[in-house]
Amino acid sequence: MSTVRWSGTCRARWAWAGVALVIVAVVAGAAAPNVWWVFVVAFVPLGLFTAAFHRIDVTVDDAAVTIRYGLAGWPVQRVTLDRVRRVQAIDLQPIEWGGWGYRGSLKMRKKAAVVLRKGPALRLELDENLVELAITVDDPAGAVAAITALLS
């Protein structure tokens, strides 16, 4: 088992407002006896999705950078350290990455980002083809130091 060298978290403050809005919509839908199911079908999955992805936990261990999504820590995304060519802390602006959420594709577009807020982020350049992954997280400098130490 690998030893965790660094861990950080990022929370999307806007997500709970979205969950509250979904709850209000479902309650309003319950008051409409003939179409209540439309509100449930439309808004309950949206609320669950928003709640599940309102936070990420990022860890750096001897083998990989791991991103765990939501309260349950699922899904899990792992980037093995043997793929990392360069690492840096950046100031991420969501507009530069296509907005909030999981943006892009590592396989198809060679560029992806996990964006829950603007501000401090970890940026990884992967493989020889300069695949790029950015992750908004608190204390990205700590992650950079841990990854740099593990790579040297």
C-alpha positions in Angstrom: 0.0 0.0 0.0 1.3 3.4 -0.9 1.9 6.1 1.6 -0.1 9.4 1.2 2.4 12.2 0.7 -0.1 15.1 0.3 -3.9 15.5 0.4 -6.2 18.4 -0.5 -9.8 19.2 -1.0 -11.9 21.5 -3.0 -15.6 22.3 -2.4 -18.0 24.0 -4.7 -20.0 26.4 -2.6 -22.6 26.9 -5.3 -23.6 23.2 -5.3 -25.7 23.3 -2.2 -27.7 26.1 -3.6 -28.4 23.9 -6.6 -29.5 21.1 -4.4 -31.8 23.4 -2.5 -33.3 24.6 -5.7 -34.0 21.0 -6.8 -35.7 20.3 -3.4 -37.9 23.3 -3.9 -38.8 22.2 -7.4 -39.7 18.7 -6.2 -41.8 20.0 -3.4 -43.6 22.4 -5.9 -44.1 19.4 -8.2 -45.7 17.4 -5.4 -48.3 20.1 -5.1 -49.3 19.5 -8.8 -51.1 16.1 -8.5 -51.2 15.3 -12.2 -47.6 16.1 -13.1 -45.7 15.5 -9.9 -43.7 12.7 -11.6 -42.3 15.1 -14.2 -40.6 17.1 -11.4 -39.3 14.0 -9.8 -37.9 12.5 -13.0 -36.4 15.9 -14.1 -35.0 17.2 -10.8 -34.1 14.3 -8.5 -31.3 13.0 -10.7 -30.0 16.5 -11.1 -30.0 17.0 -7.3 -28.2 13.7 -6.7 -25.6 14.5 -9.4 -25.0 18.0 -8.0 -24.7 16.6 -4.4 -22.3 13.8 -5.6 -20.0 16.2 -7.4 -19.9 19.2 -5.0 -16.5 18.3 -3.7 -13.3 16.5 -4.7 -10.5 15.0 -2.5 -7.1 14.8 -4.1 -4.2 12.7 -2.8 -0.7 12.2 -3.9 1.0 8.9 -2.9 4.0 7.0 -4.1 2.2 5.7 -7.2 -0.4 8.3 -8.3 -2.4 11.4 -8.1 -5.9 10.3 -7.1 -9.1 12.4 -7.4 -12.2 11.2 -5.5 -15.5 12.8 -6.3 -18.4 13.6 -4.0 -19.2 12.5 -0.5 -18.8 8.8 -1.3 -15.5 9.3 -2.9 -16.8 7.8 -6.2 -16.0 7.9 -9.0 -12.2 7.7 -8.7 -9.7 9.1 -11.2 -6.1 8.0 -11.0 -3.1 9.5 -12.8 0.0 7.4 -12.3 3.2 9.3 -11.5 5.0 7.7 -14.4 2.8 9.7 -16.7 3.7 13.1 -15.1 6.2 15.1 -17.0 5.7 18.5 -15.4 3.7 19.8 -12.5 2.9 23.3 -11.4 0.5 25.4 -9.2 -1.6 27.8 -11.3 -4.4 30.3 -10.8 -7.2 28.7 -12.7 -9.9 30.8 -14.4 -13.0 28.6 -15.3 -13.6 30.6 -18.5 -10.2 29.5 -19.8 -11.1 25.8 -19.3 -14.7 25.9 -20.6 -16.6 26.6 -17.3 -17.3 24.6 -14.2 -17.4 20.9 -13.8 -15.3 18.2 -15.5 -14.2 19.9 -18.8 -12.5 18.3 -21.7 -11.1 14.8 -22.3 -7.7 13.5 -21.6 -8.0 11.0 -24.5 -9.8 12.9 -27.2 -8.8 16.6 -26.6 -5.6 16.0 -24.7 -6.8 18.6 -22.2 -9.1 18.3 -19.2 -9.9 20.1 -16.0 -11.8 19.5 -12.8 -13.1 22.9 -12.0 -15.2 23.5 -8.9 -14.2 27.2 -8.4 -11.7 29.7 -9.7 -8.4 30.2 -8.0 -5.6 27.8 -6.9 -5.2 24.7 -9.0 -2.8 21.8 -9.7 -1.7 21.5 -13.4 -0.2 18.3 -14.6 1.5 17.8 -18.0 1.3 14.1 -18.9 3.1 11.8 -21.3 5.2 12.9 -24.2 2.2 14.3 -26.1 1.7 17.1 -23.5 -1.7 15.9 -22.3 -2.9 18.5 -19.7 -5.0 18.0 -16.6 -5.9 20.8 -14.2 -7.6 20.3 -10.8 -8.9 23.1 -8.5 -7.7 22.3 -5.1 -6.6 24.0 -1.9 -2.8 24.2 -1.4 -1.7 23.1 -4.9 1.9 24.2 -4.0 2.0 21.3 -1.4 1.0 18.9 -4.1 3.6 20.2 -6.5 6.3 19.8 -3.8 5.2 16.2 -3.0 5.0 15.2 -6.7 8.4 16.9 -7.5 10.0 15.0 -4.6 8.6 11.7 -5.7 9.6 12.2 -9.3 13.3 13.1 -8.5 
